[in-house]
């Protein structure tokens, strides 16, 4: 039976992130991209400063290199993050995200703050090229839709400028630009070893 309830104003909503959603199923280690979203604690704009965005990008890139996963795209918003990533060769996606949140929280959390990030994250499996493009467009348009900038290229904390120009930012984005620079090769860690003769 569905019950209708009044929803309080977003700014005063109480969150209980320790309660897991019933029936939540994650499909990981299935060879697809993952559209991942996670937010700051109580959806506060804790990430909303240039220093915080830059630090997040540095930690994200270090983690990408450490766990060997590709990044197809991302956008950092003041109170949440969207990532479009492949599955890590080292460990699982859930562990890599846990480490990312722990590392960034240690460096960004204000003294005395309860936490920096909400405990959970949203994960959507991206199986097709059409869905990959849809998720990239959604991420890159997010700052415009929110009124933070007029055009996607004006928001420096996303992969949009890389896709538009090939610019190499802090986070390595797997794209046609990146593949071209490698001589149209896959990243080193994704290449098959030479067969034995």
C-alpha positions as CSV (number, residue, x, y, z in Angstrom):
1,X,0.0,0.0,0.0
2,X,1.3,3.4,-0.9
3,X,1.1,6.2,1.6
4,X,1.2,9.8,0.6
5,X,3.3,12.0,2.8
6,X,4.3,15.6,2.8
7,X,7.9,16.1,1.8
8,X,9.7,18.8,3.8
9,X,11.7,21.6,2.2
10,X,15.0,20.3,0.8
11,X,17.0,22.5,3.1
12,X,15.4,21.0,6.3
13,X,15.1,17.4,5.2
14,X,16.6,14.9,7.6
15,X,18.7,12.2,6.1
16,X,19.2,8.7,7.5
17,X,21.9,7.3,5.3
18,X,22.5,4.3,7.6
19,X,19.3,2.7,6.3
20,X,19.9,0.6,3.1
21,X,17.2,0.6,0.5
22,X,15.3,-2.7,0.4
23,X,16.0,-4.6,-2.8
24,X,19.1,-2.6,-3.8
25,X,21.1,-4.6,-6.2
26,X,24.4,-3.5,-7.7
27,X,25.7,-5.1,-10.9
28,X,29.5,-4.8,-10.8
29,X,32.3,-6.6,-12.5
30,X,30.1,-7.0,-15.6
31,X,32.3,-5.2,-18.1
32,X,30.3,-2.0,-18.5
33,X,30.6,1.6,-17.7
34,X,29.0,2.9,-14.4
35,X,27.3,6.2,-14.0
36,X,27.9,7.0,-10.4
37,X,26.5,9.8,-8.3
38,X,27.2,10.6,-4.7
39,X,26.5,13.7,-2.6
40,X,27.9,15.8,0.2
41,X,26.6,15.2,3.7
42,X,23.0,16.4,3.9
43,X,23.4,17.8,0.4
44,X,25.3,20.8,1.7
45,X,27.5,22.6,-0.9
46,X,30.7,21.4,0.8
47,X,32.5,20.9,-2.5
48,X,31.7,24.4,-3.7
49,X,35.1,26.1,-3.7
50,X,37.9,26.0,-6.3
51,X,40.3,24.5,-3.8
52,X,37.9,21.6,-3.0
53,X,37.2,20.9,-6.7
54,X,41.0,20.9,-7.5
55,X,41.7,18.6,-4.5
56,X,39.0,16.2,-5.6
57,X,40.3,16.0,-9.1
58,X,43.8,15.3,-7.9
59,X,42.6,12.5,-5.6
60,X,40.3,11.1,-8.4
61,X,43.2,11.0,-10.8
62,X,45.6,9.3,-8.3
63,X,42.9,6.7,-7.6
64,X,42.3,6.1,-11.3
65,X,46.0,5.4,-11.8
66,X,46.2,3.3,-8.6
67,X,43.1,1.1,-9.3
68,X,43.5,1.1,-13.1
69,X,40.1,2.2,-14.3
70,X,39.1,4.4,-17.1
71,X,37.2,7.7,-16.7
72,X,34.8,8.4,-19.5
73,X,33.5,11.6,-18.0
74,X,32.7,13.5,-14.8
75,X,31.3,16.7,-13.3
76,X,31.8,18.2,-9.9
77,X,28.9,20.2,-8.5
78,X,28.8,22.1,-5.2
79,X,26.9,19.4,-3.3
80,X,27.3,16.2,-5.5
81,X,29.5,14.4,-8.0
82,X,28.7,12.5,-11.2
83,X,31.3,10.1,-12.6
84,X,31.2,7.9,-15.7
85,X,33.8,5.2,-15.1
86,X,34.9,1.7,-16.1
87,X,35.5,-1.1,-13.6
88,X,38.8,-1.2,-11.9
89,X,41.3,-3.9,-12.7
90,X,42.5,-3.7,-9.1
91,X,39.8,-4.3,-6.5
92,X,36.1,-3.5,-7.1
93,X,34.3,-0.3,-8.0
94,X,32.7,-0.1,-4.6
95,X,36.1,-0.3,-2.8
96,X,37.6,2.3,-5.2
97,X,34.7,4.7,-4.5
98,X,35.0,4.1,-0.8
99,X,38.7,4.9,-0.9
100,X,38.0,8.1,-3.0
101,X,35.4,9.3,-0.5
102,X,37.7,8.5,2.5
103,X,40.7,10.3,0.9
104,X,38.8,13.4,-0.1
105,X,36.9,13.5,3.2
106,X,40.1,13.5,5.2
107,X,41.4,16.4,3.3
108,X,38.2,18.4,2.9
109,X,36.2,17.9,6.0
110,X,36.1,20.9,8.4
111,X,37.4,20.3,11.9
112,X,34.5,19.0,14.1
113,X,32.3,18.1,11.1
114,X,30.4,14.8,11.4
115,X,31.2,13.8,7.8
116,X,31.8,15.1,4.4
117,X,30.0,12.6,2.1
118,X,26.7,10.8,2.3
119,X,27.4,7.1,3.0
120,X,25.9,5.6,-0.1
121,X,26.1,6.2,-3.8
122,X,23.9,5.7,-6.8
123,X,25.2,3.4,-9.6
124,X,23.6,3.0,-13.0
125,X,25.1,0.4,-15.5
126,X,25.7,1.9,-18.9
127,X,25.6,-0.8,-21.5
128,X,25.2,1.1,-24.8
129,X,27.0,3.9,-26.6
130,X,23.7,5.8,-26.8
131,X,23.3,5.6,-23.0
132,X,27.0,6.7,-22.6
133,X,26.4,9.8,-24.7
134,X,23.1,10.5,-22.8
135,X,24.9,10.4,-19.4
136,X,27.8,12.5,-20.7
137,X,25.3,15.2,-21.9
138,X,23.4,15.1,-18.7
139,X,26.6,15.6,-16.7
140,X,28.0,18.3,-18.9
141,X,24.7,20.2,-18.9
142,X,24.2,20.0,-15.1
143,X,26.0,23.2,-14.2
144,X,24.1,25.1,-16.9
145,X,20.8,23.6,-15.8
146,X,21.6,24.7,-12.2
147,X,22.4,28.2,-13.4
148,X,26.0,28.1,-12.3
149,X,27.3,29.0,-15.8
150,X,25.8,29.9,-19.2
151,X,27.6,27.2,-21.3
152,X,29.1,23.8,-20.3
153,X,32.6,25.0,-21.4
154,X,32.4,27.7,-18.7
155,X,32.4,25.1,-15.9
156,X,36.1,24.0,-15.3
157,X,35.3,21.0,-13.1
158,X,34.0,18.6,-15.7
159,X,35.2,16.6,-18.7
160,X,33.4,18.8,-21.2
161,X,36.4,20.9,-22.3
162,X,38.4,17.7,-22.9
163,X,35.7,16.4,-25.2
164,X,35.3,19.7,-27.0
165,X,39.0,20.5,-27.5
166,X,41.2,17.5,-26.4
167,X,42.6,19.6,-23.5
168,X,44.4,17.4,-20.9
169,X,43.2,18.4,-17.5
170,X,44.0,16.9,-14.1
171,X,41.9,13.7,-14.7
172,X,42.8,11.5,-17.7
173,X,39.6,11.1,-19.7
174,X,39.3,8.1,-22.0
175,X,38.2,9.5,-25.3
176,X,39.0,9.6,-29.0
177,X,41.5,12.4,-28.2
178,X,43.3,10.2,-25.6
179,X,43.3,7.2,-28.0
180,X,44.7,9.4,-30.8
181,X,47.6,10.5,-28.6
182,X,48.4,6.9,-27.9
183,X,48.4,6.0,-31.5
184,X,44.7,4.7,-31.4
185,X,45.7,2.2,-28.7
186,X,43.8,1.1,-25.6
187,X,45.4,2.2,-22.3
188,X,48.4,0.1,-21.4
189,X,46.6,-1.8,-18.6
190,X,43.8,-2.8,-20.9
191,X,45.9,-4.2,-23.8
192,X,46.1,-7.9,-24.2
193,X,49.5,-9.5,-23.7
194,X,51.3,-10.9,-26.8
195,X,50.4,-14.5,-27.4
196,X,53.2,-17.1,-26.7
197,X,54.7,-18.5,-29.9
